[in-house]
Amino acid sequence: MTYDDNNIFAKILNGDIPCDKVYEDEHVLAFRDIAPQKKTHVLVIPKGRYTDIVDFGSNASPEEVLGFYKAVAKIAKDEGLTTNGFRSIANTGEFGGQEVPHFHMHLLGGEPVGKMVG
């Protein structure tokens, strides 16, 4: 998969499309999903041009990787998801159900999430 500079997350990062921002730092932008699947549904994306979790893990700098996962932990705490638990999902590729070719993690919670795969 090649990176598409016109994907919706690239447009959000460029400021071409607004988002309901939850968190931002030098490596990460996080925002509420426009079609939430649970009470809390936040998307966490790196600011770099990474297509999926494999690309990110293989090519991101150690600072980007550390920054991303520290941001995920902070957002989960700040959103009140750590008390009862939450689900973090990184869909990858066609069979994994990835819809946007920019690595992103879904944080779902605030209510029971249910079975992992139905």
Biopython code that builds the backbone (N, CA, C, O; Angstrom):
import numpy as np
from Bio.PDB.StructureBuilder import StructureBuilder

atoms = [
    (1, "MET", "N", (0.854, -1.175, 0.000)),
    (1, "MET", "CA", (0.000, 0.000, 0.000)),
    (1, "MET", "C", (0.899, 1.237, 0.000)),
    (1, "MET", "O", (1.829, 1.334, 0.800)),
    (2, "THR", "N", (0.623, 2.157, -0.879)),
    (2, "THR", "CA", (1.382, 3.402, -0.903)),
    (2, "THR", "C", (0.574, 4.498, -0.213)),
    (2, "THR", "O", (-0.656, 4.474, -0.186)),
    (3, "TYR", "N", (1.296, 5.439, 0.332)),
    (3, "TYR", "CA", (0.643, 6.527, 1.051)),
    (3, "TYR", "C", (-0.063, 7.454, 0.064)),
    (3, "TYR", "O", (0.503, 7.828, -0.964)),
    (4, "ASP", "N", (-1.293, 7.817, 0.382)),
    (4, "ASP", "CA", (-2.091, 8.720, -0.445)),
    (4, "ASP", "C", (-2.193, 10.061, 0.284)),
    (4, "ASP", "O", (-2.862, 10.164, 1.312)),
    (5, "ASP", "N", (-1.533, 11.079, -0.249)),
    (5, "ASP", "CA", (-1.537, 12.404, 0.381)),
    (5, "ASP", "C", (-2.912, 13.062, 0.381)),
    (5, "ASP", "O", (-3.099, 14.096, 1.022)),
    (6, "ASN", "N", (-3.871, 12.481, -0.327)),
    (6, "ASN", "CA", (-5.227, 13.035, -0.362)),
    (6, "ASN", "C", (-6.199, 12.283, 0.539)),
    (6, "ASN", "O", (-7.405, 12.523, 0.478)),
    (7, "ASN", "N", (-5.690, 11.370, 1.383)),
    (7, "ASN", "CA", (-6.602, 10.656, 2.273)),
    (7, "ASN", "C", (-7.162, 11.630, 3.313)),
    (7, "ASN", "O", (-6.577, 12.682, 3.571)),
    (8, "ILE", "N", (-8.286, 11.269, 3.895)),
    (8, "ILE", "CA", (-8.990, 12.179, 4.800)),
    (8, "ILE", "C", (-8.146, 12.568, 6.014)),
    (8, "ILE", "O", (-8.253, 13.698, 6.492)),
    (9, "PHE", "N", (-7.312, 11.664, 6.520)),
    (9, "PHE", "CA", (-6.497, 12.008, 7.691)),
    (9, "PHE", "C", (-5.387, 12.979, 7.312)),
    (9, "PHE", "O", (-5.041, 13.860, 8.100)),
    (10, "ALA", "N", (-4.823, 12.828, 6.109)),
    (10, "ALA", "CA", (-3.832, 13.796, 5.631)),
    (10, "ALA", "C", (-4.479, 15.178, 5.522)),
    (10, "ALA", "O", (-3.863, 16.186, 5.867)),
    (11, "LYS", "N", (-5.713, 15.219, 5.046)),
    (11, "LYS", "CA", (-6.426, 16.492, 4.921)),
    (11, "LYS", "C", (-6.731, 17.099, 6.288)),
    (11, "LYS", "O", (-6.685, 18.318, 6.452)),
    (12, "ILE", "N", (-7.039, 16.257, 7.260)),
    (12, "ILE", "CA", (-7.250, 16.740, 8.633)),
    (12, "ILE", "C", (-5.936, 17.296, 9.180)),
    (12, "ILE", "O", (-5.917, 18.377, 9.768)),
    (13, "LEU", "N", (-4.838, 16.560, 8.990)),
    (13, "LEU", "CA", (-3.537, 17.020, 9.468)),
    (13, "LEU", "C", (-3.128, 18.342, 8.815)),
    (13, "LEU", "O", (-2.506, 19.189, 9.457)),
    (14, "ASN", "N", (-3.475, 18.513, 7.550)),
    (14, "ASN", "CA", (-3.143, 19.749, 6.832)),
    (14, "ASN", "C", (-4.071, 20.906, 7.194)),
    (14, "ASN", "O", (-3.817, 22.045, 6.803)),
    (15, "GLY", "N", (-5.145, 20.629, 7.936)),
    (15, "GLY", "CA", (-6.093, 21.669, 8.304)),
    (15, "GLY", "C", (-7.150, 21.937, 7.243)),
    (15, "GLY", "O", (-7.916, 22.894, 7.355)),
    (16, "ASP", "N", (-7.195, 21.089, 6.206)),
    (16, "ASP", "CA", (-8.186, 21.252, 5.143)),
    (16, "ASP", "C", (-9.576, 20.805, 5.578)),
    (16, "ASP", "O", (-10.582, 21.289, 5.060)),
    (17, "ILE", "N", (-9.625, 19.877, 6.537)),
    (17, "ILE", "CA", (-10.882, 19.356, 7.068)),
    (17, "ILE", "C", (-10.826, 19.508, 8.585)),
    (17, "ILE", "O", (-9.839, 19.106, 9.200)),
    (18, "PRO", "N", (-11.860, 20.078, 9.205)),
    (18, "PRO", "CA", (-11.842, 20.236, 10.664)),
    (18, "PRO", "C", (-12.063, 18.904, 11.377)),
    (18, "PRO", "O", (-12.568, 17.942, 10.800)),
    (19, "CYS", "N", (-11.670, 18.880, 12.642)),
    (19, "CYS", "CA", (-11.915, 17.700, 13.472)),
    (19, "CYS", "C", (-12.241, 18.160, 14.886)),
    (19, "CYS", "O", (-11.960, 19.296, 15.267)),
    (20, "ASP", "N", (-12.840, 17.257, 15.656)),
    (20, "ASP", "CA", (-13.129, 17.508, 17.069)),
    (20, "ASP", "C", (-11.926, 16.996, 17.855)),
    (20, "ASP", "O", (-11.913, 15.865, 18.340)),
    (21, "LYS", "N", (-10.912, 17.862, 17.968)),
    (21, "LYS", "CA", (-9.620, 17.483, 18.540)),
    (21, "LYS", "C", (-9.726, 17.140, 20.023)),
    (21, "LYS", "O", (-10.365, 17.845, 20.804)),
    (22, "VAL", "N", (-9.076, 16.029, 20.385)),
    (22, "VAL", "CA", (-8.999, 15.572, 21.769)),
    (22, "VAL", "C", (-7.598, 15.816, 22.314)),
    (22, "VAL", "O", (-7.426, 16.116, 23.496)),
    (23, "TYR", "N", (-6.591, 15.684, 21.439)),
    (23, "TYR", "CA", (-5.192, 15.779, 21.880)),
    (23, "TYR", "C", (-4.317, 16.064, 20.667)),
    (23, "TYR", "O", (-4.593, 15.610, 19.556)),
    (24, "GLU", "N", (-3.251, 16.831, 20.908)),
    (24, "GLU", "CA", (-2.267, 17.053, 19.856)),
    (24, "GLU", "C", (-0.917, 17.353, 20.484)),
    (24, "GLU", "O", (-0.827, 18.069, 21.482)),
    (25, "ASP", "N", (0.127, 16.802, 19.891)),
    (25, "ASP", "CA", (1.496, 17.150, 20.245)),
    (25, "ASP", "C", (2.332, 17.091, 18.967)),
    (25, "ASP", "O", (1.771, 17.053, 17.872)),
    (26, "GLU", "N", (3.647, 17.084, 19.082)),
    (26, "GLU", "CA", (4.492, 17.133, 17.891)),
    (26, "GLU", "C", (4.396, 15.885, 17.019)),
    (26, "GLU", "O", (4.684, 15.950, 15.824)),
    (27, "HIS", "N", (3.998, 14.752, 17.591)),
    (27, "HIS", "CA", (3.957, 13.492, 16.844)),
    (27, "HIS", "C", (2.556, 12.971, 16.544)),
    (27, "HIS", "O", (2.393, 12.136, 15.655)),
    (28, "VAL", "N", (1.538, 13.446, 17.268)),
    (28, "VAL", "CA", (0.225, 12.807, 17.267)),
    (28, "VAL", "C", (-0.911, 13.831, 17.193)),
    (28, "VAL", "O", (-0.820, 14.935, 17.730)),
    (29, "LEU", "N", (-1.976, 13.425, 16.511)),
    (29, "LEU", "CA", (-3.240, 14.149, 16.566)),
    (29, "LEU", "C", (-4.313, 13.117, 16.907)),
    (29, "LEU", "O", (-4.341, 12.030, 16.329)),
    (30, "ALA", "N", (-5.189, 13.459, 17.842)),
    (30, "ALA", "CA", (-6.297, 12.570, 18.207)),
    (30, "ALA", "C", (-7.589, 13.366, 18.168)),
    (30, "ALA", "O", (-7.635, 14.525, 18.580)),
    (31, "PHE", "N", (-8.642, 12.724, 17.665)),
    (31, "PHE", "CA", (-9.921, 13.395, 17.513)),
    (31, "PHE", "C", (-11.054, 12.393, 17.598)),
    (31, "PHE", "O", (-10.853, 11.189, 17.440)),
    (32, "ARG", "N", (-12.253, 12.910, 17.850)),
    (32, "ARG", "CA", (-13.432, 12.052, 17.961)),
    (32, "ARG", "C", (-13.858, 11.572, 16.575)),
    (32, "ARG", "O", (-13.838, 12.328, 15.604)),
    (33, "ASP", "N", (-14.243, 10.295, 16.510)),
    (33, "ASP", "CA", (-14.730, 9.720, 15.265)),
    (33, "ASP", "C", (-16.060, 10.371, 14.903)),
    (33, "ASP", "O", (-16.900, 10.595, 15.774)),
    (34, "ILE", "N", (-16.256, 10.676, 13.608)),
    (34, "ILE", "CA", (-17.511, 11.324, 13.187)),
    (34, "ILE", "C", (-18.688, 10.353, 13.176)),
    (34, "ILE", "O", (-19.844, 10.775, 13.136)),
    (35, "ALA", "N", (-18.394, 9.051, 13.213)),
    (35, "ALA", "CA", (-19.448, 8.028, 13.274)),
    (35, "ALA", "C", (-19.109, 7.066, 14.414)),
    (35, "ALA", "O", (-18.759, 5.912, 14.168)),
    (36, "PRO", "N", (-19.211, 7.540, 15.667)),
    (36, "PRO", "CA", (-18.757, 6.728, 16.800)),
    (36, "PRO", "C", (-19.500, 5.394, 16.922)),
    (36, "PRO", "O", (-20.716, 5.314, 16.743)),
    (37, "GLN", "N", (-18.727, 4.358, 17.230)),
    (37, "GLN", "CA", (-19.276, 3.016, 17.404)),
    (37, "GLN", "C", (-19.595, 2.715, 18.866)),
    (37, "GLN", "O", (-20.332, 1.775, 19.160)),
    (38, "LYS", "N", (-19.049, 3.501, 19.773)),
    (38, "LYS", "CA", (-19.308, 3.379, 21.212)),
    (38, "LYS", "C", (-19.387, 4.778, 21.805)),
    (38, "LYS", "O", (-19.111, 5.764, 21.122)),
    (39, "LYS", "N", (-19.763, 4.864, 23.076)),
    (39, "LYS", "CA", (-19.916, 6.153, 23.759)),
    (39, "LYS", "C", (-18.665, 7.021, 23.571)),
    (39, "LYS", "O", (-18.768, 8.215, 23.287)),
    (40, "THR", "N", (-17.499, 6.417, 23.731)),
    (40, "THR", "CA", (-16.239, 7.091, 23.456)),
    (40, "THR", "C", (-15.591, 6.396, 22.279)),
    (40, "THR", "O", (-15.394, 5.181, 22.296)),
    (41, "HIS", "N", (-15.259, 7.167, 21.256)),
    (41, "HIS", "CA", (-14.586, 6.621, 20.066)),
    (41, "HIS", "C", (-13.634, 7.697, 19.556)),
    (41, "HIS", "O", (-14.039, 8.654, 18.895)),
    (42, "VAL", "N", (-12.361, 7.511, 19.883)),
    (42, "VAL", "CA", (-11.324, 8.465, 19.518)),
    (42, "VAL", "C", (-10.383, 7.816, 18.518)),
    (42, "VAL", "O", (-10.023, 6.648, 18.663)),
    (43, "LEU", "N", (-9.986, 8.571, 17.504)),
    (43, "LEU", "CA", (-8.982, 8.134, 16.537)),
    (43, "LEU", "C", (-7.668, 8.811, 16.884)),
    (43, "LEU", "O", (-7.618, 10.023, 17.092)),
    (44, "VAL", "N", (-6.615, 8.024, 16.944)),
    (44, "VAL", "CA", (-5.275, 8.544, 17.237)),
    (44, "VAL", "C", (-4.419, 8.283, 16.011)),
    (44, "VAL", "O", (-4.286, 7.142, 15.570)),
    (45, "ILE", "N", (-3.829, 9.358, 15.452)),
    (45, "ILE", "CA", (-3.027, 9.207, 14.243)),
    (45, "ILE", "C", (-1.656, 9.851, 14.433)),
    (45, "ILE", "O", (-1.537, 10.895, 15.075)),
    (46, "PRO", "N", (-0.622, 9.224, 13.870)),
    (46, "PRO", "CA", (0.676, 9.885, 13.873)),
    (46, "PRO", "C", (0.666, 10.998, 12.826)),
    (46, "PRO", "O", (-0.091, 10.935, 11.858)),
    (47, "LYS", "N", (1.494, 11.998, 13.016)),
    (47, "LYS", "CA", (1.575, 13.086, 12.053)),
    (47, "LYS", "C", (2.416, 12.721, 10.834)),
    (47, "LYS", "O", (2.376, 13.412, 9.816)),
    (48, "GLY", "N", (3.175, 11.637, 10.940)),
    (48, "GLY", "CA", (3.984, 11.189, 9.809)),
    (48, "GLY", "C", (3.144, 10.450, 8.771)),
    (48, "GLY", "O", (1.998, 10.082, 9.027)),
    (49, "ARG", "N", (3.732, 10.243, 7.607)),
    (49, "ARG", "CA", (3.054, 9.610, 6.460)),
    (49, "ARG", "C", (3.253, 8.091, 6.533)),
    (49, "ARG", "O", (4.120, 7.549, 5.847)),
    (50, "TYR", "N", (2.466, 7.411, 7.349)),
    (50, "TYR", "CA", (2.551, 5.962, 7.508)),
    (50, "TYR", "C", (1.224, 5.337, 7.100)),
    (50, "TYR", "O", (0.165, 5.770, 7.554)),
    (51, "THR", "N", (1.279, 4.330, 6.253)),
    (51, "THR", "CA", (0.049, 3.732, 5.723)),
    (51, "THR", "C", (-0.678, 2.851, 6.727)),
    (51, "THR", "O", (-1.908, 2.819, 6.753)),
    (52, "ASP", "N", (0.082, 2.132, 7.557)),
    (52, "ASP", "CA", (-0.536, 1.181, 8.484)),
    (52, "ASP", "C", (0.420, 0.888, 9.629)),
    (52, "ASP", "O", (1.514, 1.450, 9.686)),
    (53, "ILE", "N", (0.015, 0.014, 10.538)),
    (53, "ILE", "CA", (0.819, -0.272, 11.726)),
    (53, "ILE", "C", (2.151, -0.926, 11.368)),
    (53, "ILE", "O", (3.140, -0.728, 12.073)),
    (54, "VAL", "N", (2.192, -1.696, 10.293)),
    (54, "VAL", "CA", (3.445, -2.332, 9.864)),
    (54, "VAL", "C", (4.415, -1.271, 9.353)),
    (54, "VAL", "O", (5.592, -1.277, 9.714)),
    (55, "ASP", "N", (3.928, -0.370, 8.520)),
    (55, "ASP", "CA", (4.751, 0.730, 8.007)),
    (55, "ASP", "C", (5.254, 1.585, 9.166)),
    (55, "ASP", "O", (6.430, 1.946, 9.213)),
    (56, "PHE", "N", (4.360, 1.908, 10.100)),
    (56, "PHE", "CA", (4.727, 2.722, 11.261)),
    (56, "PHE", "C", (5.794, 2.026, 12.102)),
    (56, "PHE", "O", (6.812, 2.630, 12.438)),
    (57, "GLY", "N", (5.565, 0.769, 12.438)),
    (57, "GLY", "CA", (6.521, 0.029, 13.260)),
    (57, "GLY", "C", (7.862, -0.181, 12.578)),
    (57, "GLY", "O", (8.897, -0.251, 13.241)),
    (58, "SER", "N", (7.846, -0.281, 11.259)),
    (58, "SER", "CA", (9.071, -0.517, 10.499)),
    (58, "SER", "C", (9.846, 0.757, 10.207)),
    (58, "SER", "O", (11.074, 0.724, 10.127)),
    (59, "ASN", "N", (9.150, 1.885, 10.045)),
    (59, "ASN", "CA", (9.801, 3.079, 9.516)),
    (59, "ASN", "C", (9.755, 4.330, 10.391)),
    (59, "ASN", "O", (10.507, 5.274, 10.147)),
    (60, "ALA", "N", (8.903, 4.356, 11.385)),
    (60, "ALA", "CA", (8.839, 5.535, 12.258)),
    (60, "ALA", "C", (10.077, 5.585, 13.146)),
    (60, "ALA", "O", (10.674, 4.558, 13.468)),
    (61, "SER", "N", (10.443, 6.790, 13.529)),
    (61, "SER", "CA", (11.578, 6.957, 14.438)),
    (61, "SER", "C", (11.193, 6.449, 15.829)),
    (61, "SER", "O", (10.007, 6.368, 16.147)),
    (62, "PRO", "N", (12.178, 6.109, 16.658)),
    (62, "PRO", "CA", (11.860, 5.697, 18.034)),
    (62, "PRO", "C", (11.051, 6.765, 18.782)),
    (62, "PRO", "O", (10.187, 6.435, 19.594)),
    (63, "GLU", "N", (11.331, 8.037, 18.508)),
    (63, "GLU", "CA", (10.600, 9.117, 19.173)),
    (63, "GLU", "C", (9.130, 9.133, 18.738)),
    (63, "GLU", "O", (8.243, 9.376, 19.556)),
    (64, "GLU", "N", (8.875, 8.873, 17.455)),
    (64, "GLU", "CA", (7.494, 8.836, 16.969)),
    (64, "GLU", "C", (6.728, 7.666, 17.585)),
    (64, "GLU", "O", (5.581, 7.822, 18.004)),
    (65, "VAL", "N", (7.363, 6.498, 17.637)),
    (65, "VAL", "CA", (6.701, 5.313, 18.197)),
    (65, "VAL", "C", (6.411, 5.535, 19.681)),
    (65, "VAL", "O", (5.291, 5.309, 20.140)),
    (66, "LEU", "N", (7.415, 5.974, 20.422)),
    (66, "LEU", "CA", (7.221, 6.228, 21.849)),
    (66, "LEU", "C", (6.162, 7.308, 22.063)),
    (66, "LEU", "O", (5.287, 7.161, 22.916)),
    (67, "GLY", "N", (6.240, 8.385, 21.295)),
    (67, "GLY", "CA", (5.273, 9.467, 21.421)),
    (67, "GLY", "C", (3.858, 9.005, 21.134)),
    (67, "GLY", "O", (2.916, 9.413, 21.814)),
    (68, "PHE", "N", (3.704, 8.150, 20.122)),
    (68, "PHE", "CA", (2.380, 7.653, 19.768)),
    (68, "PHE", "C", (1.768, 6.864, 20.922)),
    (68, "PHE", "O", (0.639, 7.131, 21.331)),
    (69, "TYR", "N", (2.514, 5.896, 21.441)),
    (69, "TYR", "CA", (1.944, 5.044, 22.483)),
    (69, "TYR", "C", (1.798, 5.766, 23.818)),
    (69, "TYR", "O", (0.900, 5.435, 24.592)),
    (70, "LYS", "N", (2.646, 6.734, 24.108)),
    (70, "LYS", "CA", (2.442, 7.547, 25.308)),
    (70, "LYS", "C", (1.173, 8.391, 25.151)),
    (70, "LYS", "O", (0.423, 8.579, 26.109)),
    (71, "ALA", "N", (0.942, 8.897, 23.938)),
    (71, "ALA", "CA", (-0.280, 9.669, 23.687)),
    (71, "ALA", "C", (-1.517, 8.788, 23.849)),
    (71, "ALA", "O", (-2.506, 9.218, 24.442)),
    (72, "VAL", "N", (-1.472, 7.559, 23.326)),
    (72, "VAL", "CA", (-2.605, 6.634, 23.485)),
    (72, "VAL", "C", (-2.911, 6.443, 24.965)),
    (72, "VAL", "O", (-4.073, 6.493, 25.368)),
    (73, "ALA", "N", (-1.876, 6.224, 25.782)),
    (73, "ALA", "CA", (-2.089, 6.031, 27.220)),
    (73, "ALA", "C", (-2.687, 7.283, 27.865)),
    (73, "ALA", "O", (-3.616, 7.182, 28.666)),
    (74, "LYS", "N", (-2.165, 8.453, 27.523)),
    (74, "LYS", "CA", (-2.679, 9.701, 28.090)),
    (74, "LYS", "C", (-4.136, 9.924, 27.697)),
    (74, "LYS", "O", (-4.962, 10.280, 28.538)),
    (75, "ILE", "N", (-4.447, 9.716, 26.431)),
    (75, "ILE", "CA", (-5.813, 9.919, 25.949)),
    (75, "ILE", "C", (-6.771, 8.956, 26.647)),
    (75, "ILE", "O", (-7.855, 9.358, 27.069)),
    (76, "ALA", "N", (-6.379, 7.692, 26.771)),
    (76, "ALA", "CA", (-7.228, 6.711, 27.455)),
    (76, "ALA", "C", (-7.512, 7.143, 28.893)),
    (76, "ALA", "O", (-8.642, 7.040, 29.370)),
    (77, "LYS", "N", (-6.480, 7.624, 29.574)),
    (77, "LYS", "CA", (-6.673, 8.109, 30.948)),
    (77, "LYS", "C", (-7.563, 9.344, 30.969)),
    (77, "LYS", "O", (-8.521, 9.418, 31.739)),
    (78, "ASP", "N", (-7.237, 10.316, 30.111)),
    (78, "ASP", "CA", (-7.991, 11.574, 30.091)),
    (78, "ASP", "C", (-9.462, 11.372, 29.723)),
    (78, "ASP", "O", (-10.325, 12.117, 30.186)),
    (79, "GLU", "N", (-9.744, 10.381, 28.903)),
    (79, "GLU", "CA", (-11.121, 10.094, 28.481)),
    (79, "GLU", "C", (-11.859, 9.203, 29.482)),
    (79, "GLU", "O", (-13.026, 8.874, 29.270)),
    (80, "GLY", "N", (-11.192, 8.811, 30.569)),
    (80, "GLY", "CA", (-11.824, 7.989, 31.598)),
    (80, "GLY", "C", (-12.000, 6.536, 31.191)),
    (80, "GLY", "O", (-12.870, 5.844, 31.721)),
    (81, "LEU", "N", (-11.184, 6.067, 30.253)),
    (81, "LEU", "CA", (-11.345, 4.700, 29.741)),
    (81, "LEU", "C", (-10.592, 3.647, 30.547)),
    (81, "LEU", "O", (-10.859, 2.456, 30.391)),
    (82, "THR", "N", (-9.662, 4.055, 31.400)),
    (82, "THR", "CA", (-8.819, 3.067, 32.083)),
    (82, "THR", "C", (-9.493, 2.394, 33.264)),
    (82, "THR", "O", (-9.061, 1.318, 33.679)),
    (83, "THR", "N", (-10.531, 2.990, 33.816)),
    (83, "THR", "CA", (-11.194, 2.408, 34.983)),
    (83, "THR", "C", (-11.872, 1.080, 34.662)),
    (83, "THR", "O", (-11.649, 0.086, 35.353)),
    (84, "ASN", "N", (-12.690, 1.060, 33.626)),
    (84, "ASN", "CA", (-13.433, -0.152, 33.281)),
    (84, "ASN", "C", (-12.894, -0.866, 32.051)),
    (84, "ASN", "O", (-13.363, -1.950, 31.702)),
    (85, "GLY", "N", (-11.914, -0.263, 31.399)),
    (85, "GLY", "CA", (-11.314, -0.884, 30.225)),
    (85, "GLY", "C", (-11.836, -0.308, 28.921)),
    (85, "GLY", "O", (-12.842, 0.400, 28.879)),
    (86, "PHE", "N", (-11.124, -0.634, 27.871)),
    (86, "PHE", "CA", (-11.451, -0.128, 26.545)),
    (86, "PHE", "C", (-10.820, -1.050, 25.514)),
    (86, "PHE", "O", (-10.061, -1.958, 25.854)),
    (87, "ARG", "N", (-11.138, -0.808, 24.266)),
    (87, "ARG", "CA", (-10.533, -1.570, 23.179)),
    (87, "ARG", "C", (-9.736, -0.612, 22.311)),
    (87, "ARG", "O", (-10.190, 0.489, 22.000)),
    (88, "SER", "N", (-8.544, -1.044, 21.925)),
    (88, "SER", "CA", (-7.739, -0.300, 20.960)),
    (88, "SER", "C", (-7.605, -1.175, 19.720)),
    (88, "SER", "O", (-7.246, -2.349, 19.808)),
    (89, "ILE", "N", (-7.899, -0.587, 18.563)),
    (89, "ILE", "CA", (-7.918, -1.340, 17.308)),
    (89, "ILE", "C", (-7.114, -0.583, 16.259)),
    (89, "ILE", "O", (-7.276, 0.625, 16.084)),
    (90, "ALA", "N", (-6.247, -1.310, 15.567)),
    (90, "ALA", "CA", (-5.540, -0.765, 14.408)),
    (90, "ALA", "C", (-5.829, -1.699, 13.238)),
    (90, "ALA", "O", (-5.140, -2.700, 13.045)),
    (91, "ASN", "N", (-6.850, -1.362, 12.464)),
    (91, "ASN", "CA", (-7.179, -2.158, 11.276)),
    (91, "ASN", "C", (-6.050, -2.015, 10.260)),
    (91, "ASN", "O", (-5.510, -0.926, 10.067)),
    (92, "THR", "N", (-5.699, -3.126, 9.612)),
    (92, "THR", "CA", (-4.575, -3.103, 8.677)),
    (92, "THR", "C", (-4.930, -3.828, 7.395)),
    (92, "THR", "O", (-5.253, -5.016, 7.408)),
    (93, "GLY", "N", (-4.867, -3.110, 6.295)),
    (93, "GLY", "CA", (-5.085, -3.698, 4.979)),
    (93, "GLY", "C", (-6.528, -4.082, 4.708)),
    (93, "GLY", "O", (-7.413, -3.905, 5.546)),
    (94, "GLU", "N", (-6.737, -4.610, 3.522)),
    (94, "GLU", "CA", (-8.077, -4.973, 3.057)),
    (94, "GLU", "C", (-8.758, -5.986, 3.968)),
    (94, "GLU", "O", (-9.901, -5.778, 4.374)),
    (95, "PHE", "N", (-8.072, -7.079, 4.295)),
    (95, "PHE", "CA", (-8.686, -8.118, 5.130)),
    (95, "PHE", "C", (-8.892, -7.645, 6.566)),
    (95, "PHE", "O", (-9.754, -8.168, 7.272)),
    (96, "GLY", "N", (-8.113, -6.666, 6.999)),
    (96, "GLY", "CA", (-8.259, -6.125, 8.351)),
    (96, "GLY", "C", (-9.297, -5.034, 8.451)),
    (96, "GLY", "O", (-9.574, -4.539, 9.544)),
    (97, "GLY", "N", (-9.881, -4.649, 7.317)),
    (97, "GLY", "CA", (-10.938, -3.645, 7.325)),
    (97, "GLY", "C", (-10.452, -2.208, 7.374)),
    (97, "GLY", "O", (-11.210, -1.314, 7.751)),
    (98, "GLN", "N", (-9.188, -1.969, 6.996)),
    (98, "GLN", "CA", (-8.680, -0.597, 7.009)),
    (98, "GLN", "C", (-9.335, 0.207, 5.897)),
    (98, "GLN", "O", (-9.300, -0.187, 4.731)),
    (99, "GLU", "N", (-9.935, 1.343, 6.263)),
    (99, "GLU", "CA", (-10.630, 2.180, 5.294)),
    (99, "GLU", "C", (-9.823, 3.398, 4.860)),
    (99, "GLU", "O", (-9.999, 3.887, 3.744)),
    (100, "VAL", "N", (-8.943, 3.893, 5.725)),
    (100, "VAL", "CA", (-8.123, 5.063, 5.405)),
    (100, "VAL", "C", (-6.661, 4.623, 5.400)),
    (100, "VAL", "O", (-6.192, 4.044, 6.380)),
    (101, "PRO", "N", (-5.929, 4.889, 4.309)),
    (101, "PRO", "CA", (-4.545, 4.428, 4.215)),
    (101, "PRO", "C", (-3.555, 5.329, 4.961)),
    (101, "PRO", "O", (-2.531, 5.739, 4.414)),
    (102, "HIS", "N", (-3.883, 5.625, 6.214)),
    (102, "HIS", "CA", (-3.002, 6.356, 7.130)),
    (102, "HIS", "C", (-3.130, 5.613, 8.460)),
    (102, "HIS", "O", (-4.238, 5.451, 8.972)),
    (103, "PHE", "N", (-2.006, 5.158, 9.024)),
    (103, "PHE", "CA", (-2.061, 4.413, 10.276)),
    (103, "PHE", "C", (-2.863, 5.185, 11.311)),
    (103, "PHE", "O", (-2.653, 6.380, 11.518)),
    (104, "HIS", "N", (-3.775, 4.490, 11.950)),
    (104, "HIS", "CA", (-4.572, 5.086, 13.014)),
    (104, "HIS", "C", (-5.035, 4.005, 13.982)),
    (104, "HIS", "O", (-5.182, 2.836, 13.625)),
    (105, "MET", "N", (-5.256, 4.431, 15.199)),
    (105, "MET", "CA", (-5.759, 3.523, 16.228)),
    (105, "MET", "C", (-7.088, 4.060, 16.733)),
    (105, "MET", "O", (-7.229, 5.246, 17.030)),
    (106, "HIS", "N", (-8.055, 3.161, 16.822)),
    (106, "HIS", "CA", (-9.357, 3.488, 17.394)),
    (106, "HIS", "C", (-9.300, 3.173, 18.885)),
    (106, "HIS", "O", (-8.840, 2.096, 19.266)),
    (107, "LEU", "N", (-9.752, 4.080, 19.725)),
    (107, "LEU", "CA", (-9.940, 3.817, 21.156)),
    (107, "LEU", "C", (-11.439, 3.839, 21.399)),
    (107, "LEU", "O", (-12.094, 4.865, 21.213)),
    (108, "LEU", "N", (-11.976, 2.701, 21.817)),
    (108, "LEU", "CA", (-13.416, 2.535, 22.011)),
    (108, "LEU", "C", (-13.705, 2.176, 23.461)),
    (108, "LEU", "O", (-13.057, 1.296, 24.027)),
    (109, "GLY", "N", (-14.669, 2.848, 24.057)),
    (109, "GLY", "CA", (-15.023, 2.508, 25.431)),
    (109, "GLY", "C", (-16.139, 3.397, 25.944)),
    (109, "GLY", "O", (-16.937, 3.939, 25.180)),
    (110, "GLY", "N", (-16.171, 3.529, 27.267)),
    (110, "GLY", "CA", (-17.233, 4.286, 27.908)),
    (110, "GLY", "C", (-18.488, 3.458, 28.134)),
    (110, "GLY", "O", (-19.445, 3.911, 28.762)),
    (111, "GLU", "N", (-18.466, 2.242, 27.614)),
    (111, "GLU", "CA", (-19.546, 1.262, 27.757)),
    (111, "GLU", "C", (-18.967, -0.086, 27.308)),
    (111, "GLU", "O", (-17.904, -0.111, 26.687)),
    (112, "PRO", "N", (-19.633, -1.201, 27.604)),
    (112, "PRO", "CA", (-19.104, -2.494, 27.155)),
    (112, "PRO", "C", (-18.927, -2.504, 25.627)),
    (112, "PRO", "O", (-19.793, -2.047, 24.881)),
    (113, "VAL", "N", (-17.806, -3.028, 25.198)),
    (113, "VAL", "CA", (-17.482, -3.060, 23.768)),
    (113, "VAL", "C", (-17.981, -4.339, 23.108)),
    (113, "VAL", "O", (-18.276, -4.337, 21.912)),
    (114, "GLY", "N", (-18.080, -5.416, 23.853)),
    (114, "GLY", "CA", (-18.591, -6.660, 23.280)),
    (114, "GLY", "C", (-17.478, -7.578, 22.805)),
    (114, "GLY", "O", (-16.298, -7.357, 23.079)),
    (115, "LYS", "N", (-17.884, -8.608, 22.090)),
    (115, "LYS", "CA", (-16.944, -9.593, 21.582)),
    (115, "LYS", "C", (-15.970, -8.954, 20.619)),
    (115, "LYS", "O", (-16.291, -7.971, 19.951)),
    (116, "MET", "N", (-14.771, -9.522, 20.551)),
    (116, "MET", "CA", (-13.757, -8.967, 19.680)),
    (116, "MET", "C", (-14.106, -9.134, 18.208)),
    (116, "MET", "O", (-14.017, -8.174, 17.442)),
    (117, "VAL", "N", (-14.494, -10.313, 17.808)),
    (117, "VAL", "CA", (-14.867, -10.559, 16.418)),
    (117, "VAL", "C", (-16.176, -11.327, 16.433)),
    (117, "VAL", "O", (-16.298, -12.361, 17.089)),
    (118, "GLY", "N", (-17.159, -10.806, 15.697)),
    (118, "GLY", "CA", (-18.468, -11.431, 15.723)),
    (118, "GLY", "C", (-18.691, -12.379, 14.577)),
    (118, "GLY", "O", (-19.759, -12.981, 14.472)),
]
sb = StructureBuilder()
sb.init_structure("model")
sb.init_model(0)
sb.init_chain("A")
sb.init_seg("    ")
for serial, (resi, resn, name, xyz) in enumerate(atoms, 1):
    if name == "N":
        sb.init_residue(resn, " ", resi, " ")
    sb.init_atom(name, np.array(xyz, "f"), 0.0, 1.0, " ", f" {name:<3s}", serial, name[0])
structure = sb.get_structure()
